[in-house]
Amino acid sequence: MVQNSRNLSSPIRRGMVFIISAPSGAGKTTIRSLLLRRNPRLAFSVSHTTRPPRPGEKNGKDYHFVSREEFLKLIRRRFFLEWAEIHGELYGTGRPALEKLLSSGKDVLVEVDFQGQAEIKKFLPEAVSIFIIPESPAELKKRLRKRGTEKKTELLARLEWAKVELSKAKYYDYLVVNKERKIISAVHQIEAIITAEHCREKKVRGLISFQS
Amino acid sequence: MVQNSRNLSSPIRRGMVFIISAPSGAGKTTIRSLLLRRNPRLAFSVSHTTRPPRPGEKNGKDYHFVSREEFLKLIRRRFFLEWAEIHGELYGTGRPALEKLLSSGKDVLVEVDFQGQAEIKKFLPEAVSIFIIPESPAELKKRLRKRGTEKKTELLARLEWAKVELSKAKYYDYLVVNKERKIISAVHQIEAIITAEHCREKKVRGLISFQS
């Protein structure tokens, strides 16, 4: 009966995938770096892209920067869990690195848009999806203004776009509200989601442990 | 459009119900008092019972101790969200106190067995259920021994009963493993579940806020 009882406390449990999406201006990048710094068990899935690196971006850390030819070769090899063309550039989540992280027991953050999220859920229905939004439309407006979106028409267009993005929030498992002066609270919420989801996942192993 | 935007950060959000069940020897009572001490937003739903108080138990704190006659009167008045007869005594969760706590924004812990959990879920499908188990069958055995269950036949009977209890774990939303020397870790897990579930619940309000 005690056969599998070590499972529950074993440090080499398999990791889980946490998908993060957010409209621009929601503070996703800051949240991500705080999460990674605070949680050694958490890793970031570095995407492949054909777009050129921006100043400061490091190959292998922010993205794997590859040529279009190379990317297409990877697609043919079924290298990607999901890939998409956005504004003429290709972006994809590599399968082998993700698999390696998960087997080593790491939880993996994957940052994708709504489309990417849907693709991943198709192949990994156990992946957990989190949508980050700013505190309120007023807050979003303020942030977009801060970024220099001064023209009224442009601002309205961006808000309109944000509304479209936000209408997809209902397809995610969780909604995390990022308050500007309390970014750490959004970080805590995502950490809580990770802990809670392991308590869901444990159900299966828990039963194995006690019923054998 | 900004009409409901204060909802997301409003301190008077409605509370949620968290149902806790556990086989004896899982450490439920200690976990409960730690949770209540650490979380002022969390309240305990005090049940009604016809069984006499045990030494140290306080009326209104541990239970509302009532006569059988009184209890039956309350049943007829549809006072209870759920009630059950266990070993000849009646136990029930009162509806008005629970409702009052929820409206005031408190999250409410309700301790019931499997049957009670199923009843509550029928009327409050949004209630979140958590099953607490000890670390392993070996650990459970050790705890039952510590409690003075020395006779081998009795020990085996209790373990058999625990297995039956544990087979119901799969009907709960979450499984929390209580490790003897790390009881605080079980407390943290339940706190994480509460935070995460508010992130699920927020989805609805989040959409109202941004789409109006």
Interface residues (C-beta under 8 A of the other chain):
Chain A: M1 V2 S5 R6 L8 S9 I130 I133 E135 S136 P137 A138 A162 K163 L166 S167 A169 K170 Y172 D173 Y174 L175 V176 V177 K179 H188 Q189 E191 A192 I193 I194 T195 A196 E197 C199 R200 K202 K203 G206 L207 S209 F210 Q211
Chain B: M1 V2 S5 R6 L8 S9 I130 I133 E135 S136 P137 A138 A162 K163 L166 S167 A169 K170 Y172 D173 Y174 L175 V176 V177 K179 H188 Q189 E191 A192 I193 I194 T195 A196 E197 C199 R200 K202 K203 G206 L207 S209 F210 Q211
